[in-house]
Amino acid sequence: MAGYEIEHELRELTGRPVRIAGVDEVGRGAWAGPVVVCAAVTDLSDPPELPGRGSRTVRLTDSKLLTKRHREAFAEILPDWLDGHAIGAASPAEIDEIGMTAALRRAAVRALSALPEPPDLVLLDGDADYVRDPRWRVRCEVKADQRSITVAAASVLAKVHRDGLMAALDGGFPGYGFADAAGYPSPVHQKALEEHGPTPHHRMSWSYLDDLPRWRHLKRYRDPLAGEGQLSLL
Protein backbone atom coordinates (compact mmCIF):
# COMPACT_ATOMS: atom_id res chain seq x y z
CA MET A 1 0.00 0.00 0.00
CA ALA A 2 1.32 3.41 -0.93
CA GLY A 3 2.66 5.49 1.95
CA TYR A 4 5.52 7.83 2.77
CA GLU A 5 8.17 5.33 3.87
CA ILE A 6 10.52 6.14 1.00
CA GLU A 7 10.02 9.89 1.38
CA HIS A 8 10.78 9.76 5.12
CA GLU A 9 13.89 7.67 4.45
CA LEU A 10 15.14 10.24 1.95
CA ARG A 11 14.59 13.05 4.44
CA GLU A 12 16.52 11.14 7.10
CA LEU A 13 19.40 10.52 4.72
CA THR A 14 19.74 14.21 3.91
CA GLY A 15 19.31 15.30 7.52
CA ARG A 16 17.10 18.22 6.57
CA PRO A 17 13.67 18.91 5.10
CA VAL A 18 13.74 18.31 1.37
CA ARG A 19 11.27 18.92 -1.41
CA ILE A 20 10.69 15.58 -3.14
CA ALA A 21 9.13 15.24 -6.59
CA GLY A 22 7.59 11.89 -7.40
CA VAL A 23 7.88 11.08 -11.10
CA ASP A 24 6.09 8.48 -13.20
CA GLU A 25 5.50 7.90 -16.91
CA VAL A 26 2.78 6.42 -19.09
CA GLY A 27 2.69 5.47 -22.76
CA ARG A 28 6.07 3.80 -23.05
CA GLY A 29 4.65 0.65 -24.66
CA ALA A 30 1.98 2.22 -26.85
CA TRP A 31 2.14 2.16 -30.65
CA ALA A 32 0.56 5.59 -31.01
CA GLY A 33 0.51 8.84 -29.08
CA PRO A 34 3.06 10.60 -26.88
CA VAL A 35 4.90 9.37 -23.85
CA VAL A 36 3.81 11.43 -20.84
CA VAL A 37 5.63 12.09 -17.57
CA CYS A 38 4.17 13.72 -14.46
CA ALA A 39 6.12 15.21 -11.57
CA ALA A 40 4.20 15.69 -8.31
CA VAL A 41 5.19 17.21 -4.95
CA THR A 42 3.35 16.68 -1.66
CA ASP A 43 3.80 18.10 1.84
CA LEU A 44 3.69 14.52 3.22
CA SER A 45 0.21 15.05 4.63
CA ASP A 46 -2.50 12.39 4.44
CA PRO A 47 -3.73 12.10 0.86
CA PRO A 48 -7.37 12.39 -0.12
CA GLU A 49 -9.49 9.25 -0.23
CA LEU A 50 -12.58 8.37 -2.23
CA PRO A 51 -15.77 6.76 -0.94
CA GLY A 52 -15.97 3.08 -1.75
CA ARG A 53 -18.57 0.41 -1.14
CA GLY A 54 -20.27 0.53 2.20
CA SER A 55 -17.99 2.08 4.78
CA ARG A 56 -14.85 1.38 2.79
CA THR A 57 -12.66 4.04 1.21
CA VAL A 58 -10.51 3.97 -1.91
CA ARG A 59 -6.91 4.95 -1.21
CA LEU A 60 -4.48 6.55 -3.62
CA THR A 61 -2.17 4.05 -5.30
CA ASP A 62 -0.67 3.12 -8.66
CA SER A 63 -3.04 4.15 -11.45
CA LYS A 64 -3.07 0.61 -12.88
CA LEU A 65 -4.65 -0.66 -9.65
CA LEU A 66 -7.51 1.86 -9.79
CA THR A 67 -10.63 1.78 -11.91
CA LYS A 68 -11.05 4.40 -14.62
CA ARG A 69 -13.75 6.08 -12.54
CA HIS A 70 -11.51 6.26 -9.47
CA ARG A 71 -8.51 7.48 -11.48
CA GLU A 72 -10.55 10.32 -12.92
CA ALA A 73 -12.02 11.19 -9.53
CA PHE A 74 -8.55 11.38 -7.98
CA ALA A 75 -7.30 13.46 -10.91
CA GLU A 76 -10.00 16.02 -10.12
CA ILE A 77 -8.96 16.51 -6.49
CA LEU A 78 -5.21 15.85 -6.49
CA PRO A 79 -4.15 19.20 -8.03
CA ASP A 80 -5.69 21.16 -5.14
CA TRP A 81 -4.09 18.82 -2.57
CA LEU A 82 -0.60 18.68 -4.05
CA ASP A 83 2.05 21.31 -3.35
CA GLY A 84 2.70 21.32 -7.08
CA HIS A 85 2.62 19.18 -10.16
CA ALA A 86 3.50 19.44 -13.83
CA ILE A 87 3.25 17.27 -16.91
CA GLY A 88 5.71 16.88 -19.77
CA ALA A 89 5.38 14.91 -22.97
CA ALA A 90 7.41 13.77 -25.95
CA SER A 91 5.63 13.31 -29.26
CA PRO A 92 5.65 10.24 -31.51
CA ALA A 93 7.92 12.14 -33.89
CA GLU A 94 10.41 12.75 -31.09
CA ILE A 95 10.27 9.09 -30.07
CA ASP A 96 11.06 8.13 -33.68
CA GLU A 97 13.84 10.69 -33.90
CA ILE A 98 15.75 10.04 -30.68
CA GLY A 99 14.41 6.76 -29.25
CA MET A 100 12.31 6.03 -26.21
CA THR A 101 14.94 6.53 -23.50
CA ALA A 102 15.87 9.98 -24.74
CA ALA A 103 12.20 10.84 -25.29
CA LEU A 104 11.42 9.87 -21.70
CA ARG A 105 14.27 12.11 -20.59
CA ARG A 106 12.85 15.06 -22.55
CA ALA A 107 9.38 14.54 -21.12
CA ALA A 108 10.70 14.21 -17.56
CA VAL A 109 12.89 17.32 -17.85
CA ARG A 110 9.93 19.26 -19.23
CA ALA A 111 7.77 18.18 -16.31
CA LEU A 112 10.39 18.87 -13.64
CA SER A 113 11.30 22.24 -15.16
CA ALA A 114 7.63 23.29 -15.09
CA LEU A 115 7.14 22.68 -11.36
CA PRO A 116 6.31 25.85 -9.40
CA GLU A 117 9.44 25.31 -7.27
CA PRO A 118 12.43 23.13 -8.14
CA PRO A 119 12.64 19.89 -6.14
CA ASP A 120 15.66 18.91 -4.05
CA LEU A 121 15.24 15.23 -4.89
CA VAL A 122 13.43 13.21 -7.54
CA LEU A 123 11.82 9.89 -6.65
CA LEU A 124 11.53 7.91 -9.86
CA ASP A 125 9.46 4.80 -10.43
CA GLY A 126 11.58 1.98 -11.87
CA ASP A 127 15.16 0.76 -11.72
CA ALA A 128 16.76 3.06 -14.31
CA ASP A 129 17.35 6.80 -14.14
CA TYR A 130 16.08 8.10 -17.46
CA VAL A 131 16.13 11.71 -16.17
CA ARG A 132 19.93 11.89 -16.14
CA ASP A 133 20.10 15.63 -15.64
CA PRO A 134 22.66 17.19 -13.27
CA ARG A 135 20.09 19.66 -11.97
CA TRP A 136 18.31 16.93 -10.01
CA ARG A 137 19.37 14.16 -7.65
CA VAL A 138 17.42 11.03 -8.52
CA ARG A 139 16.45 8.03 -6.42
CA CYS A 140 15.06 5.06 -8.39
CA GLU A 141 12.68 2.68 -6.64
CA VAL A 142 11.03 -0.37 -8.19
CA LYS A 143 7.23 -0.25 -7.82
CA ALA A 144 7.44 3.21 -6.30
CA ASP A 145 4.01 3.88 -7.81
CA GLN A 146 2.61 1.30 -5.37
CA ARG A 147 4.83 2.22 -2.40
CA SER A 148 4.97 6.02 -2.52
CA ILE A 149 2.05 8.42 -2.25
CA THR A 150 4.05 11.04 -4.15
CA VAL A 151 4.74 8.74 -7.10
CA ALA A 152 1.21 7.32 -7.00
CA ALA A 153 -0.17 10.84 -7.44
CA ALA A 154 2.12 11.36 -10.44
CA SER A 155 1.03 7.99 -11.84
CA VAL A 156 -2.65 8.87 -11.70
CA LEU A 157 -2.26 12.35 -13.16
CA ALA A 158 -0.04 11.12 -16.00
CA LYS A 159 -2.43 8.32 -16.89
CA VAL A 160 -5.58 10.45 -16.87
CA HIS A 161 -3.87 13.23 -18.83
CA ARG A 162 -2.63 10.88 -21.56
CA ASP A 163 -5.92 8.98 -21.75
CA GLY A 164 -7.64 12.32 -22.35
CA LEU A 165 -5.23 13.20 -25.13
CA MET A 166 -5.80 9.86 -26.84
CA ALA A 167 -9.58 10.04 -26.46
CA ALA A 168 -9.51 13.43 -28.17
CA LEU A 169 -7.81 11.83 -31.19
CA ASP A 170 -10.53 9.21 -31.52
CA GLY A 171 -12.97 11.49 -33.29
CA GLY A 172 -10.49 12.31 -36.04
CA PHE A 173 -9.26 8.75 -36.38
CA PRO A 174 -12.18 6.44 -35.59
CA GLY A 175 -11.69 2.69 -35.62
CA TYR A 176 -8.28 2.58 -33.94
CA GLY A 177 -9.69 2.34 -30.43
CA PHE A 178 -7.78 5.36 -29.18
CA ALA A 179 -10.52 6.23 -26.67
CA ASP A 180 -10.54 2.72 -25.20
CA ALA A 181 -6.95 1.46 -25.54
CA ALA A 182 -5.04 4.78 -25.63
CA GLY A 183 -2.80 3.74 -28.52
CA TYR A 184 -1.79 0.38 -27.07
CA PRO A 185 -1.98 -2.72 -29.32
CA SER A 186 -5.56 -3.88 -28.81
CA PRO A 187 -7.21 -6.21 -31.38
CA VAL A 188 -9.28 -3.28 -32.68
CA HIS A 189 -6.14 -1.19 -33.09
CA GLN A 190 -4.27 -3.96 -34.89
CA LYS A 191 -7.15 -4.56 -37.31
CA ALA A 192 -7.39 -0.85 -38.14
CA LEU A 193 -3.67 -0.72 -38.82
CA GLU A 194 -3.90 -3.66 -41.20
CA GLU A 195 -6.79 -2.09 -43.12
CA HIS A 196 -5.98 1.62 -43.02
CA GLY A 197 -2.34 1.90 -42.04
CA PRO A 198 -0.78 4.20 -39.45
CA THR A 199 -2.04 7.67 -38.61
CA PRO A 200 0.13 10.78 -38.12
CA HIS A 201 0.05 9.93 -34.40
CA HIS A 202 1.73 6.52 -34.73
CA ARG A 203 5.32 5.75 -33.88
CA MET A 204 6.78 4.98 -37.27
CA SER A 205 10.07 3.44 -36.13
CA TRP A 206 8.44 0.64 -34.14
CA SER A 207 8.54 -3.04 -35.02
CA TYR A 208 4.75 -3.47 -35.38
CA LEU A 209 5.18 -2.17 -38.94
CA ASP A 210 7.28 -5.25 -39.75
CA ASP A 211 4.09 -7.30 -39.47
CA LEU A 212 2.09 -5.06 -41.82
CA PRO A 213 3.18 -5.90 -45.40
CA ARG A 214 1.01 -3.17 -46.97
CA TRP A 215 2.54 -0.47 -44.80
CA ARG A 216 6.03 -1.76 -44.07
CA HIS A 217 7.57 0.67 -46.56
CA LEU A 218 6.56 3.56 -44.26
CA LYS A 219 8.78 2.42 -41.42
CA ARG A 220 11.45 4.86 -40.32
CA TYR A 221 14.90 3.84 -39.14
CA ARG A 222 17.28 5.61 -36.81
CA ASP A 223 20.98 5.23 -37.42
CA PRO A 224 22.38 4.30 -33.96
CA LEU A 225 25.88 5.38 -35.05
CA ALA A 226 24.83 8.77 -36.33
CA GLY A 227 23.90 10.24 -32.98
CA GLU A 228 20.72 11.72 -31.59
CA GLY A 229 18.44 13.25 -34.15
CA GLN A 230 19.53 11.22 -37.17
CA LEU A 231 16.60 9.45 -38.81
CA SER A 232 16.26 7.91 -42.24
CA LEU A 233 13.31 6.69 -44.27
CA LEU A 234 14.27 3.43 -45.99
C-alpha positions as YAML, in Angstrom:
chain: A
units: angstrom
residues:
- id: 1
  name: MET
  ca: [0.00, 0.00, 0.00]
- id: 2
  name: ALA
  ca: [1.32, 3.41, -0.93]
- id: 3
  name: GLY
  ca: [2.66, 5.49, 1.95]
- id: 4
  name: TYR
  ca: [5.52, 7.83, 2.77]
- id: 5
  name: GLU
  ca: [8.17, 5.33, 3.87]
- id: 6
  name: ILE
  ca: [10.52, 6.14, 1.00]
- id: 7
  name: GLU
  ca: [10.02, 9.89, 1.38]
- id: 8
  name: HIS
  ca: [10.78, 9.76, 5.12]
- id: 9
  name: GLU
  ca: [13.89, 7.67, 4.45]
- id: 10
  name: LEU
  ca: [15.14, 10.24, 1.95]
- id: 11
  name: ARG
  ca: [14.59, 13.05, 4.44]
- id: 12
  name: GLU
  ca: [16.52, 11.14, 7.10]
- id: 13
  name: LEU
  ca: [19.40, 10.52, 4.72]
- id: 14
  name: THR
  ca: [19.74, 14.21, 3.91]
- id: 15
  name: GLY
  ca: [19.31, 15.30, 7.52]
- id: 16
  name: ARG
  ca: [17.10, 18.22, 6.57]
- id: 17
  name: PRO
  ca: [13.67, 18.91, 5.10]
- id: 18
  name: VAL
  ca: [13.74, 18.31, 1.37]
- id: 19
  name: ARG
  ca: [11.27, 18.92, -1.41]
- id: 20
  name: ILE
  ca: [10.69, 15.58, -3.14]
- id: 21
  name: ALA
  ca: [9.13, 15.24, -6.59]
- id: 22
  name: GLY
  ca: [7.59, 11.89, -7.40]
- id: 23
  name: VAL
  ca: [7.88, 11.08, -11.10]
- id: 24
  name: ASP
  ca: [6.09, 8.48, -13.20]
- id: 25
  name: GLU
  ca: [5.50, 7.90, -16.91]
- id: 26
  name: VAL
  ca: [2.78, 6.42, -19.09]
- id: 27
  name: GLY
  ca: [2.69, 5.47, -22.76]
- id: 28
  name: ARG
  ca: [6.07, 3.80, -23.05]
- id: 29
  name: GLY
  ca: [4.65, 0.65, -24.66]
- id: 30
  name: ALA
  ca: [1.98, 2.22, -26.85]
- id: 31
  name: TRP
  ca: [2.14, 2.16, -30.65]
- id: 32
  name: ALA
  ca: [0.56, 5.59, -31.01]
- id: 33
  name: GLY
  ca: [0.51, 8.84, -29.08]
- id: 34
  name: PRO
  ca: [3.06, 10.60, -26.88]
- id: 35
  name: VAL
  ca: [4.90, 9.37, -23.85]
- id: 36
  name: VAL
  ca: [3.81, 11.43, -20.84]
- id: 37
  name: VAL
  ca: [5.63, 12.09, -17.57]
- id: 38
  name: CYS
  ca: [4.17, 13.72, -14.46]
- id: 39
  name: ALA
  ca: [6.12, 15.21, -11.57]
- id: 40
  name: ALA
  ca: [4.20, 15.69, -8.31]
- id: 41
  name: VAL
  ca: [5.19, 17.21, -4.95]
- id: 42
  name: THR
  ca: [3.35, 16.68, -1.66]
- id: 43
  name: ASP
  ca: [3.80, 18.10, 1.84]
- id: 44
  name: LEU
  ca: [3.69, 14.52, 3.22]
- id: 45
  name: SER
  ca: [0.21, 15.05, 4.63]
- id: 46
  name: ASP
  ca: [-2.50, 12.39, 4.44]
- id: 47
  name: PRO
  ca: [-3.73, 12.10, 0.86]
- id: 48
  name: PRO
  ca: [-7.37, 12.39, -0.12]
- id: 49
  name: GLU
  ca: [-9.49, 9.25, -0.23]
- id: 50
  name: LEU
  ca: [-12.58, 8.37, -2.23]
- id: 51
  name: PRO
  ca: [-15.77, 6.76, -0.94]
- id: 52
  name: GLY
  ca: [-15.97, 3.08, -1.75]
- id: 53
  name: ARG
  ca: [-18.57, 0.41, -1.14]
- id: 54
  name: GLY
  ca: [-20.27, 0.53, 2.20]
- id: 55
  name: SER
  ca: [-17.99, 2.08, 4.78]
- id: 56
  name: ARG
  ca: [-14.85, 1.38, 2.79]
- id: 57
  name: THR
  ca: [-12.66, 4.04, 1.21]
- id: 58
  name: VAL
  ca: [-10.51, 3.97, -1.91]
- id: 59
  name: ARG
  ca: [-6.91, 4.95, -1.21]
- id: 60
  name: LEU
  ca: [-4.48, 6.55, -3.62]
- id: 61
  name: THR
  ca: [-2.17, 4.05, -5.30]
- id: 62
  name: ASP
  ca: [-0.67, 3.12, -8.66]
- id: 63
  name: SER
  ca: [-3.04, 4.15, -11.45]
- id: 64
  name: LYS
  ca: [-3.07, 0.61, -12.88]
- id: 65
  name: LEU
  ca: [-4.65, -0.66, -9.65]
- id: 66
  name: LEU
  ca: [-7.51, 1.86, -9.79]
- id: 67
  name: THR
  ca: [-10.63, 1.78, -11.91]
- id: 68
  name: LYS
  ca: [-11.05, 4.40, -14.62]
- id: 69
  name: ARG
  ca: [-13.75, 6.08, -12.54]
- id: 70
  name: HIS
  ca: [-11.51, 6.26, -9.47]
- id: 71
  name: ARG
  ca: [-8.51, 7.48, -11.48]
- id: 72
  name: GLU
  ca: [-10.55, 10.32, -12.92]
- id: 73
  name: ALA
  ca: [-12.02, 11.19, -9.53]
- id: 74
  name: PHE
  ca: [-8.55, 11.38, -7.98]
- id: 75
  name: ALA
  ca: [-7.30, 13.46, -10.91]
- id: 76
  name: GLU
  ca: [-10.00, 16.02, -10.12]
- id: 77
  name: ILE
  ca: [-8.96, 16.51, -6.49]
- id: 78
  name: LEU
  ca: [-5.21, 15.85, -6.49]
- id: 79
  name: PRO
  ca: [-4.15, 19.20, -8.03]
- id: 80
  name: ASP
  ca: [-5.69, 21.16, -5.14]
- id: 81
  name: TRP
  ca: [-4.09, 18.82, -2.57]
- id: 82
  name: LEU
  ca: [-0.60, 18.68, -4.05]
- id: 83
  name: ASP
  ca: [2.05, 21.31, -3.35]
- id: 84
  name: GLY
  ca: [2.70, 21.32, -7.08]
- id: 85
  name: HIS
  ca: [2.62, 19.18, -10.16]
- id: 86
  name: ALA
  ca: [3.50, 19.44, -13.83]
- id: 87
  name: ILE
  ca: [3.25, 17.27, -16.91]
- id: 88
  name: GLY
  ca: [5.71, 16.88, -19.77]
- id: 89
  name: ALA
  ca: [5.38, 14.91, -22.97]
- id: 90
  name: ALA
  ca: [7.41, 13.77, -25.95]
- id: 91
  name: SER
  ca: [5.63, 13.31, -29.26]
- id: 92
  name: PRO
  ca: [5.65, 10.24, -31.51]
- id: 93
  name: ALA
  ca: [7.92, 12.14, -33.89]
- id: 94
  name: GLU
  ca: [10.41, 12.75, -31.09]
- id: 95
  name: ILE
  ca: [10.27, 9.09, -30.07]
- id: 96
  name: ASP
  ca: [11.06, 8.13, -33.68]
- id: 97
  name: GLU
  ca: [13.84, 10.69, -33.90]
- id: 98
  name: ILE
  ca: [15.75, 10.04, -30.68]
- id: 99
  name: GLY
  ca: [14.41, 6.76, -29.25]
- id: 100
  name: MET
  ca: [12.31, 6.03, -26.21]
- id: 101
  name: THR
  ca: [14.94, 6.53, -23.50]
- id: 102
  name: ALA
  ca: [15.87, 9.98, -24.74]
- id: 103
  name: ALA
  ca: [12.20, 10.84, -25.29]
- id: 104
  name: LEU
  ca: [11.42, 9.87, -21.70]
- id: 105
  name: ARG
  ca: [14.27, 12.11, -20.59]
- id: 106
  name: ARG
  ca: [12.85, 15.06, -22.55]
- id: 107
  name: ALA
  ca: [9.38, 14.54, -21.12]
- id: 108
  name: ALA
  ca: [10.70, 14.21, -17.56]
- id: 109
  name: VAL
  ca: [12.89, 17.32, -17.85]
- id: 110
  name: ARG
  ca: [9.93, 19.26, -19.23]
- id: 111
  name: ALA
  ca: [7.77, 18.18, -16.31]
- id: 112
  name: LEU
  ca: [10.39, 18.87, -13.64]
- id: 113
  name: SER
  ca: [11.30, 22.24, -15.16]
- id: 114
  name: ALA
  ca: [7.63, 23.29, -15.09]
- id: 115
  name: LEU
  ca: [7.14, 22.68, -11.36]
- id: 116
  name: PRO
  ca: [6.31, 25.85, -9.40]
- id: 117
  name: GLU
  ca: [9.44, 25.31, -7.27]
- id: 118
  name: PRO
  ca: [12.43, 23.13, -8.14]
- id: 119
  name: PRO
  ca: [12.64, 19.89, -6.14]
- id: 120
  name: ASP
  ca: [15.66, 18.91, -4.05]
- id: 121
  name: LEU
  ca: [15.24, 15.23, -4.89]
- id: 122
  name: VAL
  ca: [13.43, 13.21, -7.54]
- id: 123
  name: LEU
  ca: [11.82, 9.89, -6.65]
- id: 124
  name: LEU
  ca: [11.53, 7.91, -9.86]
- id: 125
  name: ASP
  ca: [9.46, 4.80, -10.43]
- id: 126
  name: GLY
  ca: [11.58, 1.98, -11.87]
- id: 127
  name: ASP
  ca: [15.16, 0.76, -11.72]
- id: 128
  name: ALA
  ca: [16.76, 3.06, -14.31]
- id: 129
  name: ASP
  ca: [17.35, 6.80, -14.14]
- id: 130
  name: TYR
  ca: [16.08, 8.10, -17.46]
- id: 131
  name: VAL
  ca: [16.13, 11.71, -16.17]
- id: 132
  name: ARG
  ca: [19.93, 11.89, -16.14]
- id: 133
  name: ASP
  ca: [20.10, 15.63, -15.64]
- id: 134
  name: PRO
  ca: [22.66, 17.19, -13.27]
- id: 135
  name: ARG
  ca: [20.09, 19.66, -11.97]
- id: 136
  name: TRP
  ca: [18.31, 16.93, -10.01]
- id: 137
  name: ARG
  ca: [19.37, 14.16, -7.65]
- id: 138
  name: VAL
  ca: [17.42, 11.03, -8.52]
- id: 139
  name: ARG
  ca: [16.45, 8.03, -6.42]
- id: 140
  name: CYS
  ca: [15.06, 5.06, -8.39]
- id: 141
  name: GLU
  ca: [12.68, 2.68, -6.64]
- id: 142
  name: VAL
  ca: [11.03, -0.37, -8.19]
- id: 143
  name: LYS
  ca: [7.23, -0.25, -7.82]
- id: 144
  name: ALA
  ca: [7.44, 3.21, -6.30]
- id: 145
  name: ASP
  ca: [4.01, 3.88, -7.81]
- id: 146
  name: GLN
  ca: [2.61, 1.30, -5.37]
- id: 147
  name: ARG
  ca: [4.83, 2.22, -2.40]
- id: 148
  name: SER
  ca: [4.97, 6.02, -2.52]
- id: 149
  name: ILE
  ca: [2.05, 8.42, -2.25]
- id: 150
  name: THR
  ca: [4.05, 11.04, -4.15]
- id: 151
  name: VAL
  ca: [4.74, 8.74, -7.10]
- id: 152
  name: ALA
  ca: [1.21, 7.32, -7.00]
- id: 153
  name: ALA
  ca: [-0.17, 10.84, -7.44]
- id: 154
  name: ALA
  ca: [2.12, 11.36, -10.44]
- id: 155
  name: SER
  ca: [1.03, 7.99, -11.84]
- id: 156
  name: VAL
  ca: [-2.65, 8.87, -11.70]
- id: 157
  name: LEU
  ca: [-2.26, 12.35, -13.16]
- id: 158
  name: ALA
  ca: [-0.04, 11.12, -16.00]
- id: 159
  name: LYS
  ca: [-2.43, 8.32, -16.89]
- id: 160
  name: VAL
  ca: [-5.58, 10.45, -16.87]
- id: 161
  name: HIS
  ca: [-3.87, 13.23, -18.83]
- id: 162
  name: ARG
  ca: [-2.63, 10.88, -21.56]
- id: 163
  name: ASP
  ca: [-5.92, 8.98, -21.75]
- id: 164
  name: GLY
  ca: [-7.64, 12.32, -22.35]
- id: 165
  name: LEU
  ca: [-5.23, 13.20, -25.13]
- id: 166
  name: MET
  ca: [-5.80, 9.86, -26.84]
- id: 167
  name: ALA
  ca: [-9.58, 10.04, -26.46]
- id: 168
  name: ALA
  ca: [-9.51, 13.43, -28.17]
- id: 169
  name: LEU
  ca: [-7.81, 11.83, -31.19]
- id: 170
  name: ASP
  ca: [-10.53, 9.21, -31.52]
- id: 171
  name: GLY
  ca: [-12.97, 11.49, -33.29]
- id: 172
  name: GLY
  ca: [-10.49, 12.31, -36.04]
- id: 173
  name: PHE
  ca: [-9.26, 8.75, -36.38]
- id: 174
  name: PRO
  ca: [-12.18, 6.44, -35.59]
- id: 175
  name: GLY
  ca: [-11.69, 2.69, -35.62]
- id: 176
  name: TYR
  ca: [-8.28, 2.58, -33.94]
- id: 177
  name: GLY
  ca: [-9.69, 2.34, -30.43]
- id: 178
  name: PHE
  ca: [-7.78, 5.36, -29.18]
- id: 179
  name: ALA
  ca: [-10.52, 6.23, -26.67]
- id: 180
  name: ASP
  ca: [-10.54, 2.72, -25.20]
- id: 181
  name: ALA
  ca: [-6.95, 1.46, -25.54]
- id: 182
  name: ALA
  ca: [-5.04, 4.78, -25.63]
- id: 183
  name: GLY
  ca: [-2.80, 3.74, -28.52]
- id: 184
  name: TYR
  ca: [-1.79, 0.38, -27.07]
- id: 185
  name: PRO
  ca: [-1.98, -2.72, -29.32]
- id: 186
  name: SER
  ca: [-5.56, -3.88, -28.81]
- id: 187
  name: PRO
  ca: [-7.21, -6.21, -31.38]
- id: 188
  name: VAL
  ca: [-9.28, -3.28, -32.68]
- id: 189
  name: HIS
  ca: [-6.14, -1.19, -33.09]
- id: 190
  name: GLN
  ca: [-4.27, -3.96, -34.89]
- id: 191
  name: LYS
  ca: [-7.15, -4.56, -37.31]
- id: 192
  name: ALA
  ca: [-7.39, -0.85, -38.14]
- id: 193
  name: LEU
  ca: [-3.67, -0.72, -38.82]
- id: 194
  name: GLU
  ca: [-3.90, -3.66, -41.20]
- id: 195
  name: GLU
  ca: [-6.79, -2.09, -43.12]
- id: 196
  name: HIS
  ca: [-5.98, 1.62, -43.02]
- id: 197
  name: GLY
  ca: [-2.34, 1.90, -42.04]
- id: 198
  name: PRO
  ca: [-0.78, 4.20, -39.45]
- id: 199
  name: THR
  ca: [-2.04, 7.67, -38.61]
- id: 200
  name: PRO
  ca: [0.13, 10.78, -38.12]
- id: 201
  name: HIS
  ca: [0.05, 9.93, -34.40]
- id: 202
  name: HIS
  ca: [1.73, 6.52, -34.73]
- id: 203
  name: ARG
  ca: [5.32, 5.75, -33.88]
- id: 204
  name: MET
  ca: [6.78, 4.98, -37.27]
- id: 205
  name: SER
  ca: [10.07, 3.44, -36.13]
- id: 206
  name: TRP
  ca: [8.44, 0.64, -34.14]
- id: 207
  name: SER
  ca: [8.54, -3.04, -35.02]
- id: 208
  name: TYR
  ca: [4.75, -3.47, -35.38]
- id: 209
  name: LEU
  ca: [5.18, -2.17, -38.94]
- id: 210
  name: ASP
  ca: [7.28, -5.25, -39.75]
- id: 211
  name: ASP
  ca: [4.09, -7.30, -39.47]
- id: 212
  name: LEU
  ca: [2.09, -5.06, -41.82]
- id: 213
  name: PRO
  ca: [3.18, -5.90, -45.40]
- id: 214
  name: ARG
  ca: [1.01, -3.17, -46.97]
- id: 215
  name: TRP
  ca: [2.54, -0.47, -44.80]
- id: 216
  name: ARG
  ca: [6.03, -1.76, -44.07]
- id: 217
  name: HIS
  ca: [7.57, 0.67, -46.56]
- id: 218
  name: LEU
  ca: [6.56, 3.56, -44.26]
- id: 219
  name: LYS
  ca: [8.78, 2.42, -41.42]
- id: 220
  name: ARG
  ca: [11.45, 4.86, -40.32]
- id: 221
  name: TYR
  ca: [14.90, 3.84, -39.14]
- id: 222
  name: ARG
  ca: [17.28, 5.61, -36.81]
- id: 223
  name: ASP
  ca: [20.98, 5.23, -37.42]
- id: 224
  name: PRO
  ca: [22.38, 4.30, -33.96]
- id: 225
  name: LEU
  ca: [25.88, 5.38, -35.05]
- id: 226
  name: ALA
  ca: [24.83, 8.77, -36.33]
- id: 227
  name: GLY
  ca: [23.90, 10.24, -32.98]
- id: 228
  name: GLU
  ca: [20.72, 11.72, -31.59]
- id: 229
  name: GLY
  ca: [18.44, 13.25, -34.15]
- id: 230
  name: GLN
  ca: [19.53, 11.22, -37.17]
- id: 231
  name: LEU
  ca: [16.60, 9.45, -38.81]
- id: 232
  name: SER
  ca: [16.26, 7.91, -42.24]
- id: 233
  name: LEU
  ca: [13.31, 6.69, -44.27]
- id: 234
  name: LEU
  ca: [14.27, 3.43, -45.99]
...
